[in-house]
């Protein structure tokens, strides 16, 4: 990215930051952490982090701004922030980065000392960040530190292991503004990783060319040394895993005991016993081997689409704290099928390879929910459905559902100034919902705030599992009525988030705002359910703002909820971890909070609500348009069969052809005329005998 491009991207970053700070009523430093942490988790640099800014200046200065511990796999993630308030893009040099990492090292050393733990207040950020290290020290196998900075590194730094801390590897990486901007604009939302195989392995990996498809795809068979896999996974972690596999592993963190046992007791038999890996890349460089044959010298954009459990277990076995049982990886080899895919087809092909390669594993449709047809349905509804005008406005606007990361940003960043302004008037920035937002709102109103508190990724997977089953049972329920309810929930959730952030009681004792918000709403919903009532979401949708009466009730309940969740049992020292437990929800749900019940006119009886749902369901079943979304999903994967069939039978009109070309490029934002022409063509194709894809009727295990 050139200098002028960076300036434009940096300006947009500040727009995002200021909007996030205003919307959440949080300081800019907290908003900065939230933006970077979310992107880092999506990119695989870390898992969902808990924001806990712990720092001390002066002699023995330390700093940690966020943490997460995967106990089963032994990965401790720590984040340290370098937030610059300057509106000019500054430079970040190596010495500044090294000082940040040194502050994290000091914190780790302090965190395991009883004197430090006993000296700090249990409700302080320092204690909350230190306790997982103190309490979980025996389970920590690797410390992964990531530095967040809105300055630009003078020289790009790859992840590197910089010695040991607490007797385990200390791996450092940097998410500076250049990387942040690059990830945001990366095709398919994936940051390419280039691995110098010869440098890591000592020589190119011998390979056998196996298959080629007209320059679009080539496949190779490789026997990968265990030492090589452990090295690259130790440095890059879950970034190497295709997103569906990464989500699957993050939700099911336990390592595979059978794999570990083979590695420890029969490493030379691992190649024979293990199913191996399936991987993809956007390009490779090859080199002749000294003894003859071909070797892979470097790999661009390596993604492991099947075998993530094997890869993680190999690293775990080599990192075992029990030194006498550490696996001898020098005798371990793993078979790998590597598919090199044309970069223009990566976004379509890689998820399909992942899906089919995992047919034998216990990964179900929920793990592939990111590409579920429901997102097409929601996207279409959000583009067509206008919201009522807000009080004082003459015209309505729309809520933008982002099916693929970057859709909204791209529309704001490109095109003529007048077009961008028109788009933002139609889809205001505050009326944006992405997949993780959707999950958070829905799961909160299902009265499962402990699931929401487990982080965006795990909450999304839980939502995906439930929603996949609901979709299989009845697709028609996901209609405009349902979307309006989602928007109303978003208005309530975000409205309370702002109220809490600006309240005096929260300003005096910051922390756990995300947990307070989800638990407060869940409590009120639960309380009303016990009375046979619900919030009238249709009224919230109609007003397009949080009604004052609901706002007042939530504002009174929230500080009482905060006291309950902070009153964790003695054995549960970390409040954030306590909020993830069913026991925390039981404590909140069983509490009798006092509030002024002035919600008349803003509630509906449960029976009335159910009737409205059923009426919307009946109306939706009459609408055949939703079936067309399944066809669109199939066309996105491969337009050729449709193009050939329609062409041979003279069903292909110029507008339908233009629509197919858009789909080939991955663009489903079809103009109405092209969409109608394509739909008409598909109907004619079906009448001529073309077999259209049918929606799955069961949530199958793949």
C-alpha positions in Angstrom: 0.0 0.0 0.0 1.5 3.3 -1.1 1.8 6.5 1.0 -1.4 8.2 -0.2 -3.3 4.9 0.2 -2.1 4.7 3.8 -3.2 8.2 4.5 -6.7 7.4 3.3 -6.8 4.2 5.3 -5.5 5.9 8.4 -8.2 8.5 8.1 -10.9 5.8 7.8 -9.3 4.1 10.8 -9.8 7.2 12.9 -13.4 7.5 11.7 -14.0 3.9 12.9 -12.2 4.6 16.2 -14.2 7.7 17.0 -17.4 6.1 16.1 -16.6 3.1 18.3 -15.7 5.3 21.2 -18.8 7.4 20.9 -21.1 4.4 20.3 -19.7 2.5 23.3 -19.1 5.6 25.6 -15.6 4.2 26.2 -12.2 6.0 26.1 -10.4 6.0 22.8 -7.8 3.5 24.2 -10.5 1.0 25.0 -12.2 1.5 21.6 -8.8 1.0 19.9 -8.2 -2.3 21.8 -11.7 -3.5 20.8 -11.1 -2.8 17.1 -7.7 -4.5 17.0 -8.6 -7.4 19.2 -11.6 -8.3 17.1 -9.6 -8.2 13.9 -6.7 -10.2 15.4 -9.1 -12.9 16.6 -10.8 -13.2 13.2 -7.3 -13.4 11.6 -6.2 -16.2 13.9 -3.5 -14.2 15.8 -5.3 -14.8 19.1 -8.6 -16.0 20.5 -11.1 -13.6 22.0 -9.3 -11.4 24.5 -10.5 -10.0 27.7 -9.7 -6.3 28.0 -7.9 -5.7 31.2 -5.4 -2.7 31.0 -2.9 -3.5 33.7 0.2 -1.3 33.8 2.7 0.3 36.1 5.2 3.0 35.2 8.5 3.8 36.6 11.0 1.3 37.8 10.1 -2.3 36.9 7.4 -1.0 34.6 4.9 -3.6 33.3 2.0 -3.6 30.9 -0.7 -6.0 29.7 -3.9 -4.8 28.1 -5.7 -8.1 27.3 -5.5 -11.8 28.0 -6.9 -15.2 27.2 -5.9 -18.6 28.3 -6.7 -21.9 26.5 -6.0 -24.3 29.3 -6.5 -27.5 27.4 -4.0 -26.6 24.7 -1.8 -24.5 27.0 -1.7 -21.3 25.0 -1.6 -18.1 27.0 -2.4 -15.0 24.8 -1.4 -11.6 26.0 -1.9 -8.3 24.2 -0.1 -5.0 24.8 -1.3 -1.8 23.3 0.7 1.1 21.8 -2.1 3.5 21.1 -1.1 6.9 19.6 -3.5 9.8 19.8 -1.9 11.6 16.9 -3.9 12.0 13.7 -0.6 11.6 11.7 0.6 8.1 11.0 3.7 7.7 13.1 6.6 5.2 12.9 7.1 2.3 15.2 10.7 1.2 15.5 12.3 -2.0 16.8 13.4 -0.6 20.1 9.9 0.6 21.0 8.5 -2.9 20.2 11.2 -4.6 22.2 10.4 -2.3 25.2 6.7 -3.3 25.0 7.5 -7.0 25.0 9.9 -6.5 27.9 7.0 -4.9 29.9 4.9 -8.0 29.2 7.8 -10.3 30.4 8.0 -8.4 33.7 4.3 -8.8 34.2 4.5 -12.5 33.6 7.3 -12.8 36.1 5.4 -10.8 38.7 2.1 -12.6 38.1 3.3 -15.9 39.5 4.6 -14.3 42.7 2.2 -14.7 45.7 3.4 -11.4 47.1 2.2 -9.6 43.9 -1.1 -11.4 43.8 -1.8 -10.7 47.5 -0.8 -7.0 47.1 -3.2 -6.0 44.4 -7.0 -5.5 44.7 -8.9 -8.5 43.4 -11.2 -6.2 41.3 -8.3 -4.4 39.7 -7.3 -5.0 36.0 -3.8 -6.1 37.2 -5.3 -8.9 39.4 -7.7 -10.0 36.7 -4.9 -10.3 34.1 -2.4 -11.9 36.5 -4.7 -14.5 38.1 -5.0 -16.7 35.0 -1.2 -16.8 34.9 -0.8 -17.5 38.6 -3.6 -20.0 38.8 -3.0 -21.7 35.4 0.8 -21.7 35.4 1.1 -25.5 35.3 -1.1 -25.6 32.2 0.7 -22.9 30.2 2.8 -24.5 27.5 3.4 -21.4 25.3 3.0 -17.6 25.8 1.8 -15.8 22.6 2.2 -12.0 22.9 0.8 -9.6 20.3 1.5 -5.9 20.3 -1.3 -3.6 18.9 -0.2 -0.3 17.5 -1.7 2.3 15.3 1.8 3.4 14.2 3.6 1.8 11.3 6.5 -0.5 11.7 9.7 0.8 10.0 10.5 -2.8 9.1 8.0 -5.7 9.0 8.5 -8.3 11.7 7.3 -11.9 11.4 6.3 -13.8 14.5 9.4 -14.9 16.4 10.2 -16.9 19.5 12.3 -14.7 21.8 13.5 -17.1 24.4 11.4 -18.4 27.3 9.4 -16.9 30.1 8.2 -19.0 33.0 10.1 -21.8 31.4 7.9 -21.9 28.2 8.4 -20.4 24.7 7.7 -16.7 24.4 6.4 -16.0 20.9 6.0 -12.3 19.9 4.1 -10.8 17.0 3.1 -7.3 16.0 -0.2 -6.0 14.6 0.9 -2.5 13.5 -1.3 -0.2 11.3 0.2 -1.6 8.1 -0.8 -5.1 9.0 -4.2 -3.9 10.4 -5.0 -2.2 7.1 -3.7 -5.1 5.0 -5.9 -7.6 6.9 -9.0 -5.4 6.5 -8.5 -5.3 2.7 -7.3 -8.9 2.3 -9.3 -10.9 -0.2 -11.6 -13.3 1.7 -10.6 -11.7 5.0 -7.4 -13.8 5.2 -3.9 -12.3 5.6 -1.6 -14.3 3.3 1.3 -16.0 5.1 4.5 -16.7 3.1 6.6 -19.5 4.6 10.2 -19.9 3.6 10.3 -23.7 3.7 14.0 -24.0 2.9 14.9 -21.6 5.8 12.7 -23.3 8.4 13.3 -26.9 7.3 17.0 -26.5 6.3 16.2 -27.6 2.7 13.1 -27.8 0.4 10.5 -30.4 1.2 10.5 -33.3 -1.3 7.2 -33.4 -3.1 5.4 -35.5 -5.8 3.3 -33.6 -8.3 0.0 -35.5 -8.4 -2.6 -33.6 -10.4 -3.2 -30.4 -12.4 -6.3 -28.6 -13.7 -5.5 -26.3 -16.6 -3.4 -23.9 -14.5 -6.3 -23.3 -12.1 -5.2 -25.9 -9.5 -2.3 -28.2 -8.9 -1.9 -30.9 -6.3 1.2 -32.2 -4.6 1.9 -35.1 -2.1 4.4 -34.2 0.6 5.8 -36.0 3.6 6.1 -33.2 6.1 8.6 -33.5 9.0 7.0 -33.1 12.5 9.7 -30.7 13.4 8.7 -28.4 10.5 5.0 -28.5 11.5 5.8 -27.8 15.1 8.0 -24.9 14.1 5.5 -23.1 11.9 2.5 -23.7 14.1 4.5 -22.6 17.1 5.1 -19.3 15.3 1.9 -18.7 13.4 -0.6 -20.7 15.5 -4.2 -20.8 14.4 -3.5 -18.4 11.5 -2.4 -21.5 9.6 -5.8 -23.0 9.9 -8.7 -22.4 7.5 -11.4 -20.4 9.3 -13.9 -23.3 9.7 -11.3 -25.6 11.1 -10.0 -22.8 13.4 -13.5 -22.2 14.8 -14.0 -25.9 15.3 -10.7 -26.2 17.3 -11.4 -23.1 19.3 -14.7 -24.5 20.5 -13.3 -27.9 21.3 -9.9 -27.1 22.8 -8.9 -30.5 24.2 -5.9 -32.1 22.5 -6.2 -35.5 21.0 -4.9 -38.0 23.5 -4.5 -40.8 20.9 -2.3 -38.6 18.7 -0.2 -37.6 21.7 0.3 -41.2 22.7 1.5 -42.2 19.2 3.9 -39.3 19.1 5.4 -40.3 22.4 5.5 -44.0 22.1 5.8 -44.8 18.4 6.8 -41.6 16.5 8.3 -43.6 13.6 4.8 -45.1 13.0 3.0 -41.7 12.9 3.0 -41.5 9.1 1.3 -44.9 8.9 -1.2 -44.4 11.7 -2.3 -40.8 11.0 -4.8 -39.7 8.3 -2.5 -36.8 7.5 -3.3 -33.2 6.4 -5.1 -31.5 3.6 -3.8 -28.0 2.9 -4.2 -25.2 0.3 -1.9 -22.5 -1.0 -2.1 -19.6 -3.5 1.3 -20.4 -4.8 4.6 -22.3 -4.3 8.2 -22.1 -5.5 9.9 -25.3 -6.3 13.6 -26.2 -6.5 15.5 -29.3 -7.8 16.8 -31.6 -5.0 20.4 -32.6 -4.8 19.6 -36.3 -5.1 17.1 -35.7 -7.9 13.4 -35.0 -7.7 11.5 -31.8 -6.9 11.2 -29.9 -3.6 9.0 -27.1 -2.3 11.1 -24.1 -1.3 8.4 -21.7 -0.2 4.6 -21.6 0.2 2.3 -18.6 -0.2 -0.8 -18.4 1.9 -0.7 -21.9 3.4 -4.0 -22.9 5.0 -4.5 -26.3 6.7 -8.1 -27.2 5.9 -8.1 -30.7 7.5 -5.7 -31.9 10.2 -5.7 -28.9 12.6 -6.1 -31.2 15.5 -3.0 -33.2 14.3 -1.0 -30.1 13.9 -1.9 -28.6 17.3 -1.2 -32.0 19.0 2.2 -32.3 17.4 3.2 -28.9 18.9 1.6 -29.8 22.2 3.6 -33.0 22.4 6.9 -31.3 21.7 6.1 -28.6 24.2 5.1 -31.0 27.0 6.2 -29.7 30.5 7.1 -33.3 31.4 10.5 -33.2 29.7 11.0 -37.0 30.0 7.9 -37.6 27.9 8.5 -35.0 25.2 7.9 -36.6 21.8 10.9 -37.1 19.5 9.6 -35.2 16.4 12.8 -36.0 14.5 11.2 -39.4 13.8 7.7 -38.0 12.9 6.5 -37.5 9.4 3.0 -36.5 8.3 1.5 -37.0 4.9 0.0 -33.8 3.3 -2.0 -33.3 0.2 -1.3 -29.7 -0.9 -3.6 -28.0 -3.4 -2.3 -24.9 -5.0 -5.3 -22.8 -6.1 -5.4 -19.8 -8.4 -5.6 -16.8 -6.1 -8.7 -15.5 -7.9 -10.5 -18.7 -6.9 -9.3 -19.1 -3.3 -12.3 -17.5 -1.7 -14.7 -19.9 -3.4 -12.6 -23.1 -3.5 -10.9 -23.2 -0.1 -14.1 -23.4 2.0 -15.4 -26.2 -0.3 -12.1 -28.2 0.0 -12.4 -27.7 3.8 -16.0 -28.9 3.8 -15.4 -32.0 1.8 -12.0 -32.8 3.4 -13.8 -32.8 6.8 -16.6 -35.2 5.8 -15.1 -37.9 8.1 -14.7 -35.7 11.1 -17.2 -34.5 13.7 -17.5 -31.1 12.2 -21.1 -30.3 11.6 -22.8 -27.7 9.4 -22.6 -25.1 12.3 -18.8 -25.1 11.9 -19.3 -24.0 8.3 -22.0 -21.5 9.3 -20.0 -18.5 7.9 -21.0 -19.6 4.4 -24.5 -20.7 5.3 -27.4 -19.6 3.0 -29.0 -17.8 5.8 -26.5 -15.0 5.4 -27.6 -14.5 1.8 -31.2 -14.2 3.0 -30.3 -11.7 5.7 -28.2 -9.7 3.2 -31.0 -9.5 0.7 -33.6 -8.5 3.4 -31.3 -5.8 4.8 -30.7 -4.3 1.3 -34.5 -4.2 0.5 -36.2 -3.4 3.8 -36.5 0.2 4.8 -36.8 1.1 8.4 -39.4 3.6 9.6 -38.1 7.2 9.9 -36.7 8.1 13.3 -38.4 10.9 15.3 -37.6 14.2 13.6 -36.6 12.6 10.3 -38.5 12.8 7.1 -37.3 9.6 5.5 -36.3 6.2 6.6 -33.0 4.4 6.2 -31.8 0.8 6.1 -29.8 -1.6 8.3 -26.8 -3.1 6.7 -26.1 -6.8 7.4 -22.5 -7.7 6.5 -22.4 -11.2 5.0 -18.6 -11.0 4.3 -16.1 -8.9 6.1 -15.3 -5.6 4.4 -18.6 -5.2 2.4 -19.6 -2.0 4.3 -16.1 -0.5 4.4 -15.6 -1.1 0.7 -18.8 0.8 -0.1 -17.6 3.7 2.0 -14.1 3.7 0.7 -14.5 3.5 -3.0 -16.5 5.3 -5.7 -17.4 9.0 -6.2 -17.8 11.2 -3.1 -21.5 11.8 -4.0 -22.1 8.0 -4.2 -20.4 7.4 -0.9 -22.4 10.1 0.8 -25.6 8.7 -0.7 -24.7 5.2 0.5 -24.1 6.4 4.1 -27.4 8.2 4.2 -29.1 5.0 3.1 -27.1 2.8 5.4 -25.9 4.9 8.4 -22.7 3.7 10.2 -24.7 3.1 13.4 -27.0 0.7 11.5 -24.5 -1.9 10.7 -24.7 -5.5 11.9 -22.2 -8.3 11.3 -22.3 -12.0 12.1 -20.9 -11.8 15.6 -23.2 -8.9 16.4 -26.1 -11.0 15.3 -25.1 -13.9 17.5 -24.5 -11.7 20.5 -28.0 -10.1 20.3 -29.8 -13.3 19.7 -28.1 -15.3 22.4 -28.6 -12.5 24.9 -32.4 -12.4 24.3 -32.4 -16.2 24.6 -31.3 -15.6 28.2 -27.9 -17.2 27.9 -25.5 -14.3 28.8 -22.9 -16.7 30.1 -22.5 -17.9 26.5 -22.2 -14.3 25.2 -19.5 -13.7 27.9 -17.3 -16.5 26.5 -16.4 -14.2 23.6 -17.5 -13.4 20.1 -16.2 -16.6 18.4 -17.6 -19.1 20.9 -20.9 -17.2 21.1 -21.1 -17.3 17.3 -20.5 -21.1 17.1 -23.1 -21.7 19.8 -25.6 -19.5 17.8 -24.6 -21.3 14.6 -25.4 -24.7 16.0 -28.8 -23.7 17.2 -29.7 -21.6 14.1 -28.5 -24.4 11.7 -31.0 -26.7 13.4 -33.8 -24.1 13.2 -33.0 -23.5 9.5 -33.2 -27.2 8.7 -36.5 -27.4 10.5 -38.0 -24.3 8.8 -36.2 -21.8 6.6 -39.3 -19.7 6.3 -38.9 -18.5 9.9 -36.0 -16.3 8.8 -38.0 -13.6 7.2 -38.6 -9.9 7.4 -40.5 -10.2 10.7 -37.4 -12.0 12.2 -35.0 -9.4 10.8 -37.0 -6.5 12.3 -36.8 -8.3 15.7 -33.0 -8.6 15.3 -32.8 -4.9 14.6 -34.9 -4.1 17.6 -32.6 -6.2 19.8 -29.6 -4.4 18.4 -31.2 -1.1 19.3 -31.8 -2.2 22.9 -28.4 -3.8 23.3 -26.5 -0.9 21.9 -28.6 1.6 23.8 -27.9 0.0 27.1 -24.2 -0.3 26.2 -24.1 3.5 25.8 -26.1 4.1 29.0 -23.8 2.0 31.1 -20.7 3.5 29.6 -21.9 7.0 30.5 -23.3 6.3 33.9 -21.6 7.7 37.0 -21.5 4.4 38.8 -19.6 2.7 35.9 -17.2 5.7 35.5 -16.2 5.2 39.1 -15.5 1.5 38.7 -14.9 0.6 35.1 -14.8 -3.0 34.0 -17.0 -5.8 32.7 -19.3 -3.6 30.7 -19.9 -6.2 28.1 -20.9 -8.7 30.8 -23.1 -6.2 32.6 -25.0 -5.4 29.4 -25.8 -8.9 28.3 -26.7 -10.1 31.8 -28.9 -7.0 32.4 -31.0 -7.5 29.2 -31.2 -11.3 29.8 -32.5 -10.7 33.4 -35.2 -8.4 32.2 -36.3 -10.7 29.4 -36.3 -13.6 31.9 -38.3 -11.6 34.4 -40.9 -10.7 31.8 -41.1 -14.3 30.6 -42.0 -15.4 34.1 -44.9 -12.9 33.8 -45.9 -14.3 30.4 -44.8 -11.2 28.6 -42.1 -9.9 26.2 -40.7 -6.6 25.1 -42.7 -5.4 22.1 -39.9 -5.5 19.6 -42.2 -4.3 16.9 -42.6 -1.0 18.8 -38.8 -0.6 19.1 -38.5 -1.3 15.4 -41.2 1.3 14.6 -39.5 4.0 16.8 -36.0 3.1 15.7 -34.7 4.1 19.1 -34.6 2.7 22.6 -37.9 3.8 24.3 -37.3 5.9 27.4 -39.3 3.6 29.6 -37.2 0.6 28.7 -34.0 2.6 29.0 -34.9 3.7 32.5 -35.7 0.2 33.6 -32.5 -1.2 32.3 -30.5 1.7 33.7 -31.9 0.8 37.2 -31.2 -2.9 36.8 -27.7 -2.7 35.4 -25.8 -1.5 38.6 -27.6 -4.2 40.6 -26.5 -6.8 38.1 -22.9 -5.5 38.2 -22.8 -6.0 42.0 -24.1 -9.6 41.6 -21.5 -10.7 38.9 -18.7 -9.0 40.8 -19.6 -10.9 43.9 -18.0 -14.1 42.6 -17.6 -17.2 44.8 -14.3 -17.3 46.8 -13.0 -20.1 44.6 -13.6 -18.0 41.4 -11.1 -15.2 41.6 -11.5 -14.0 38.0 -14.9 -12.2 37.5 -14.6 -12.5 33.7 -14.3 -16.3 34.0 -17.1 -16.4 36.5 -19.4 -14.6 34.0 -18.8 -17.5 31.5 -20.3 -20.0 33.9 -23.9 -21.2 34.1 -23.6 -20.6 37.9 -23.2 -16.9 37.3 -26.4 -16.8 35.2 -28.2 -18.8 37.9 -27.2 -16.2 40.5 -28.4 -13.3 38.4 -31.6 -15.0 37.2 -32.5 -15.8 40.8 -32.0 -12.3 42.0 -34.9 -9.9 42.7 -33.9 -6.5 41.3 -35.9 -3.4 42.0 -36.9 -1.1 39.1 -39.8 1.3 38.3 -42.0 -0.9 36.2 -43.5 1.7 33.7 -43.5 -0.5 30.6 -47.2 -0.3 29.8 -47.6 -0.2 26.1 -44.2 -1.6 25.5 -45.0 -5.2 26.3 -46.9 -8.0 24.6 -48.3 -11.2 25.9 -46.4 -14.3 24.9 -49.5 -15.7 23.0 -49.7 -12.5 20.9 -46.0 -12.7 20.1 -46.3 -16.3 19.0 -49.3 -15.4 16.8 -47.3 -12.7 15.0 -44.4 -15.2 14.4 -46.8 -17.8 13.0 -48.5 -15.2 10.7 -45.1 -14.1 9.4 -44.1 -17.8 8.9 -47.2 -18.5 6.8 -46.6 -15.4 4.7 -43.0 -16.3 4.1 -43.8 -19.9 3.0 -45.8 -18.4 0.2 -42.8 -16.4 -1.0 -40.7 -18.6 -3.3 -37.9 -16.1 -3.5 -36.0 -17.7 -0.6 -35.4 -20.9 -2.7 -33.6 -18.8 -5.2 -31.0 -17.9 -2.6 -29.9 -21.5 -2.5 -29.4 -21.5 -6.2 -27.3 -18.3 -5.9 -25.1 -20.0 -3.3 -24.5 -22.9 -5.7 -23.8 -20.5 -8.6 -21.2 -18.7 -6.4 -19.3 -22.0 -6.2 -19.6 -22.8 -9.9 -21.5 -20.9 -12.6 -20.4 -23.1 -15.5 -23.1 -25.8 -15.4 -25.8 -23.1 -15.4 -24.1 -21.1 -18.1 -23.7 -24.2 -20.4 -27.2 -25.5 -19.9 -28.8 -22.1 -20.5 -26.7 -21.4 -23.5 -27.4 -24.7 -25.2 -31.1 -24.3 -24.8 -31.1 -20.6 -25.7 -32.3 -19.5 -22.3 -29.4 -17.1 -21.7 -30.4 -13.4 -22.0 -27.9 -10.6 -21.9 -29.0 -9.5 -18.4 -28.8 -13.1 -17.1 -25.4 -13.5 -18.7 -24.3 -10.2 -16.9 -25.6 -11.6 -13.6 -23.6 -14.8 -14.1 -20.5 -12.8 -14.8 -21.0 -10.9 -11.5 -21.4 -14.2 -9.6 -18.2 -15.6 -11.2 -16.4 -12.6 -9.6 -18.0 -13.4 -6.2 -20.4 -10.4 -6.4 -24.0 -11.2 -5.4 -25.1 -7.6 -5.3 -27.2 -8.0 -8.5 -29.2 -5.1 -9.8 -32.9 -5.9 -9.7 -33.2 -6.3 -13.4 -30.3 -8.8 -13.5 -31.6 -10.7 -10.5 -35.1 -11.0 -12.1 -33.6 -12.1 -15.4 -31.5 -14.7 -13.7 -34.4 -16.0 -11.6 -36.6 -16.2 -14.7 -33.8 -18.2 -16.5 -33.4 -20.6 -13.5 -37.2 -21.2 -13.6 -37.0 -22.0 -17.3 -34.0 -24.3 -16.7 -35.9 -26.2 -14.1 -38.8 -26.7 -16.5 -36.3 -27.9 -19.2 -35.1 -30.6 -16.8 -32.1 -29.0 -15.1 -31.8 -30.3 -11.5 -31.6 -27.4 -9.1 -29.8 -27.7 -5.7 -32.3 -28.4 -2.9 -31.9 -27.0 0.6 -30.8 -29.5 3.2 -33.6 -30.7 5.3 -31.4 -32.0 8.1 -28.4 -30.6 10.1 -26.0 -33.3 8.9 -22.7 -34.2 10.5 -19.8 -33.8 8.2 
